[in-house]
Amino acid sequence: MITATIEPGREADLRSLLDTMNQKPGLADPHNSLVPFYQFSQLHFARFVILEANTNDDIRDYGVEPSVWPPTLSFVGDVDGPRNLFLAELVVRCGDGLRRIFSHCQGFDDKSDNLLGWLKAHDIKPGANYVNWRGRSVLQIREERALRAALRQQLAREPTQPDAGDPRALRNRLKEFVDEEVASLRLRLTPEPPTPPGFIIANLLHLVGVPLLLLALSPLFLVGAPFYALRLRSLEQSDPENIPRPEPEHIAGLSIQEDHLETNQFNVLGQVKPGYFRNYTLRFLLWIVDYTARHIYNHGYLTRIQTINFARWVMIDNNRRVYFASNYDGSLDSYMDDFINKVGWGLNLVFSNGVGYPRTRWLIKGGAKFEGKYKKTLRRNQLPSATWYKAYPGLNAIEMADNTRIRKGLEKANPSAREIRQWLSLL
């Protein structure tokens, strides 16, 4: 996430420039001349978004003057592999386009030869990050999509065989077909690269280290719990709740970008409620969210939700604001309803610490369950992407998971009859 403040008076010019990257409102042309996204084989999703504090005055309900937040340009990318390697390639392939874009930002020298250093200096790491299927690359997604399409075509061409009622014989013929396609280079099934030992060690240390740290701190938590609970309920009962209806023009500007593809983009910028209590509560909970997303919800599900491809929560403005970005399948209404019905308590844990959120009880009750209020505050704080890119249009997260199961089922040695029937049903 590369972020820089826009020069005063240059926002309109920047928006016009970013519009030239689009084939539809907010939807990037992969072959655009500024940042041709199609060239990056490791890039899943990308967006440029102008972060504006449209609800900045809401914090006055708490008796606090809002902090200044000028319009800020952000580039967000979800990529395979090391971020520094991607940034280096970005500079090599799109240096001129990036200079044209970021020349609208304060402190950027478009004559400097150190574009990579500038990008690294403006890169912000998320407080929490969710990946639908950790380790599944863009290359794997595309190859598995082609595999499923080839198998379906071959299945349709299957003549009536004497062994038509034998699933194992059918699977063997399909496997022979795939082997021939791979040998002739009409299909590619690139072996998964080995995980670097350094990553394995760091991930294991993180997996074990966080629970051990929490265990070591548990006596302090037990002592502080009553005081924390009293303070929490006091704030929950006294927090102002002012949730006006979003302006029709704002909704129209958001809606024009939605439902071009099976996947949509989502941006929300909000303020953290004033005071150390809410701020540190949010930062701690994001730390826990990041841990669970890294080690538990990393193969197709965020709790019970399957439709989120990537999501990140980023603390900015000296931790006074939080930016949430996601790429989700389906319509916005189904997305919001999924959260309300399946993981409302999780929404409340994090977003109840934000200004304008419906009141909660004990952090997890209420909140998103007030559906009308929740949807209004979400829409009011939502921002459109200036341009947004998806590397594999036509695919949703559930289909990608099925494609992976098809490949694994094809490669499995000696599957049972039941496993073969389940595998065939995916085709």
N, C-alpha and C positions, 0 to 999 in steps of 0.2 A: 504494500500500500504506500504509494508515493504521494505525498501531500505538500502543497505549497499555497500560500496566500496569493490571491489574484490582485494585481495592481489596480488601484482605484481608477475607475473610468474605462477599464479594458474588458470588463465582463461580457458586454454585448459582442465585441469583436471575437472573443474566445468562443462564445456560444456559436456564432456563425461559422467559425473555423471547424469546430467539432461536428457541426451539422453536416459538413461536407464528407464526413466519414460514414454517413448512414445511407442505407437503401430504403428504409422506412423510418418513421419517427422513433428515435432511440435505438434502432436496430442496426448494428454495424454492417457495412459491406466488408466481408473478409478480405477483399482485394483493394481496399481504399489506399490512397497514395501516401497518407501520413503514417499510419501504423498498420501495415498489411498483416493482419492477425494470422492469416492462413499459413504464413511462413514458419510459424512456431509450432513444432510438432509436440511440444510439452505443455502447451497452454490449453487448459480446459475452458475457462471463462475469463473474460476481461471486461472492464468498464472504465470509462471516464465519467465522473460525477462531480457536480459543483455542490459542495456542502454549504447550505444556507441555514441560518438560524431563524426559521420562519415563526417559531413559537417562543422566541427569546423572552418576550415580556411576561410569559406565564409565571416565571419565578418570582415576580413581584407579589404574587399572592402569599408568598412566604415571608414578606417583609424584607426581601433582598433585592438590590439593584442588579439587573442582568449584566454580565460581563460582555465586553465587546467581542463579537465574532464576525469578522469580515468574510465575504464569500471566498471559499477555498476550493481549489481544484484537487481532485484525488484520482489517481489511477490505481485500480485494484485488479490483481491477477491471481488466479488459482492455477498453480503450475506443478509439474512433476520435477523432482530433483532439487538441487540447491538453488536458493533464490539468487545468489550472486552470479551463478552461471547463466541463469535466465536474463538477469539484468545486463550482463556483458553482451549476450547475443542481441538483446533489445537495442543496445547502443549501436552495435555493428550494423544491424539491418535497418534500423529506423532512426538513426541519429538526427538526420535533417528534419524529419517530421516531429520528433520529440522536441527539438530546439524551437521549431515554430510554435508548438503548443505551449511549452513552459516559458517561452519568452514573454507571455502575458502575466507571469507571476513575479512577485517581489524577490529580489536577490538573485535572479537568474541571469547569467551572462551568456548570451547566445554565441559569443565569440570564443568562449573558453573551450579548451581541448579536454577538460576533465568532466564531461557529462556524466560518466559512470560514477565518479566520486560524488557529484551533486545528487544523483538519484539515491545512492546509498545513504547519504546524509539526511535525506528526506523520507526515508523508509520507516514506517511505523509498524511494529509487531503487534499482533492482536492480543487482547487479554484472554480470549478463548477462540478456538478454531475448531470447526467441525468439517470432516471429510466423510462423505457417504460411504466410500469403500477405500480404506487406506491401502495404498500399494497398487491400485488399479490405474494404469497409465492411459493417456490418450491413445497411444499406439495399440494397447490391448483392447480398448473399447472399440476402436475401428476394425481391428482384425476379427474380433468376436462377432461384431455386427455382420461382417462379410461372410463369416463361417455359417451363421444361422441362415442368412439369405441363400447361400449355396445349398445347404442341406434341405431347405424347404423346396427349392426348385428341383433338386434331385428326387425328393420324396414324391413330388407331383408326377415325375416321369417314371416312377417305379411301375413296371408292368406287373400283371397278376402272376404270382409265383406259386409253385406247388407248396411252398412253405409259408404262404401268406399269413398264417396264424401263428408264426414263430417270431416273436419280437427279437430274439437273439440273432436269428439269421438276418433279419432286416437291419439291425444295428451293424452287423459285420459287413454287409454290403455298403452301408453308408460310410463306415469307417474306411473301407477300401477306396471308395470314391474320394473322400477327403485326402487320403494319402496320395492318390494320383494327382489331385489338384495342387497339393503342396509341392510334390516332386516336379510338377510342370510350371511352378511359380505363378499359377493362376490364383492361388490362395497363399497367404502367409500366416503362420502361427508362431510368432517369435517366442522363444523360451523366456520365461520370466527371469530377469537378471537377479543374481544373488544380492541379498541385502548386505550393505557394507557392515563389516564387524563393528565399526565405531558406532553406527546407528543402533545396532542390536544392544550393545553394552549401555549406551546412553538411555535407550528406551527401557531396558530392564532396571537400571538404577532409578529412573523416574517412576516406574511402576511400583517399585518396592519402597523408594525413599519417601514419597508423599504420605502413604499410610503410616510409616514409622514416625515421621515428623508429627502427624496429627495425634498419634498415640502418645508421643512424648509430651505433647502440649495438653493432653486431655485433662490432667489435674487442674490446669489453669482454666480450661473451658468449663469444668464443673463448678469451680468457685465463682466464675464470672457469669454463669448462665442465668441465675435469678436476676442479677442487675441488668443483664442484656435484655431479658424478657420484659422487665418493667419498663425500660426505656423504649423498647420496640413498640409495645402496646400504647404507650403514651404518645408516641409520634404517629402511629397508625390512626389513633382516634382524633388527633388534632390536625393532621395534614389537610390542607385545603383541597377541595375537589371541584375544579372549574373546568368542564369539558364541553366547550362550544362545538357546534356542528362545523365541519370543514367547509370552506368556501366552495361553491360550485365550480369556479374557474380552476381552483387547485385540483379538484377531483377530475375535471376534464383533462387537465394537463398530464395527470398520472395515467388515466384510462387509455389515452391514445397510444401509449407505449405497450400496453398489456395484451397478451393472448395472440401475438404474432406467431409464436411457436408453442410447442407443448410445454416449454419451460419459460418461466418469467424471472425477471430481476426484481430485487427489492432493496430499498435503502431507507433507513430511518436514522435521523439525528435528533437526539434529545438531551436534555439537561439532567444532571444528577441532582437529587434533592440536596439542599444546603446542609452543611454540618459534617463533621468527621464520622459520625455514627453511620449515616447512610453511605458515605463514600467508601469507607473501609468494609462495610458489609457487602457492597456491590463488588469490590475488587476481590474479596475473599471468595465470593460465590462464583465469580468468573474463573477464578483459579480452579475451583472444583469442577465447573463445567468443562474446562479445558482438559482436565485429567480424565474425566469420564468419557469425553469424546475421543480422546487419544487411545484409551485402553479398553473401553467397554462398548461404546456405541460407534464401532468403526467398520461394520460390515453390513451396511444397508439400512440401518435403523437408528433414528434418534429417539430413544425410548420406543414408542409405538408408531412413529412417523417414518414413512419410507420415501416421502416425496422431496426431501431436501437434498440437493446435490452437494452444495458447499455453503457454509455460513461462517461469519466471523463477528466477534464483538470487540470493538477497539475503543480504549479510553483515550481521549484527546483533550486538548485545551487544559493542560495541567490537571487532568482527571475530573474536570468539571462537566464534561460531556461524554456521551457514549454514542458511537456510530455502529449500527448493525447492518450488515449486508448479507444477502442470501441469494441463492439461485434455486428456485423451487418449481416443481411440476404442477400443472393444473392452474385453475383460476385463483385469483386472490381470495375470493370468498371461501373456496374449499380449503385453501391454505390456512386462513384464520380459523375456520371452523375445526380443522384438524387439531390445531394447537389448543383451542378452547376445550374441545371434547376429550382429547387424549392426553394432553400434558399441560393443562391450565396451571397446575401447581408449579411447574417448572418456569412458565412465563412469569408467574407472580414472584418467584424467588428473585429473579434478576430485575425485571422491569418495574416492579413495585418501588424500586429505589429511584425511579425517574419521575420528574415533574409531570403532572397531568395524568398519571396512571390512576385508574379506579382504586378505591380504598381496599386494602387487604386486611386479613386477620391472621396474625402469627406467620406472616410472610407468604403463606401458601393458600389460605382460604380467601374467597371473594375475588377481587381483582378482575381477571379475565372472565370470570363467570357472569359478570355484568356485561353481557355481550355487546349491547348497544354502545355503552360507554367505552368499552375496550376498542371497538372498531373505529369509533370516532377519533379517539386519541392517537391510534395507530396511523390513520389516514392523515391527520393534521401534521404529524411529524415525519411523514413519508416524503421522499424526494425522488424525482425522476432521474434516470441515468441520461447523460448527454449522448452516450453511445455505449452499446453493450454487445458482446460477442459470445457465441457458444460454438465450440469446436465440432459438435456432432448433432446438428439439428435433426429432428425426427426421432430421437431416442429419449426416453425418460429413464429415471433411476431404476424402476422395477424391471423394465426391459433389459437394461444393462446387467442387472443381477441375473436374470434368466439366461442371457447370453453367456455369462461366465459359467453358470451351471451346465449349460450345453457343452461348452468346451471341456470342462472338468469331467463330465460324464462320458464324453467321447474318449478322453485320454485315460480313464480309469481301467485298470486291468481286472478282468474277471468280475464284472458287476453281476449282482443277483438279478433274477427275472423281474422282481419288483422294481429294482433301481432302473432297469432298462425300460420298463413301461412308464415310469415317472419321467425318464429322460425323453422318451418319444413324445410324451404329452406336451413338453415344452416347445416342440417344433410346430 
